Amino acid sequence: MLVREIASCQEVVAGDNSLLRELLNPRKDALELRYSLAVARVGPGGTTYLHRLKSSEVYLILKGSAQMLVGSETEAVGAGQAIYVPPSVVQQITNTGADDLIFVCIVDPAWREEDEEIVRI
């Protein structure tokens, strides 16, 4: 049985500028999974870079409020909501609250650095 605590995972600055703790990734662990699982944090007033993944992604907002951009659509999102991001679609999330924005990221197939592109305008 594999049990991993969020707090025990190293927090890194992700390519999109969020603070990320990766819990599960079959490319790094001997796991029979297609997806990767991480928890991200964006501080008050912070935003991720415009980016896109070759994989599909789901955000599950655990804490806070944000403005989510997926393609040409933007929507206010908050705790308890899930957002689906199709493969290769530009995305960005901006913390609109006074506290940290905390969300789960599920990427399928599993996240790989070479599958992420930062979009420069």
Secondary structure as UniProt FT lines:
FT   HELIX           6..8
FT   STRAND          12..13
FT   TURN            15..16
FT   STRAND          19..24
FT   TURN            26..28
FT   STRAND          36..42
FT   TURN            44..45
FT   STRAND          51..53
FT   STRAND          56..63
FT   STRAND          65..70
FT   TURN            71..72
FT   STRAND          73..78
FT   TURN            79..80
FT   STRAND          82..85
FT   TURN            87..88
FT   STRAND          91..95
FT   STRAND          101..108
FT   HELIX           113..115
FT   STRAND          116..118
//
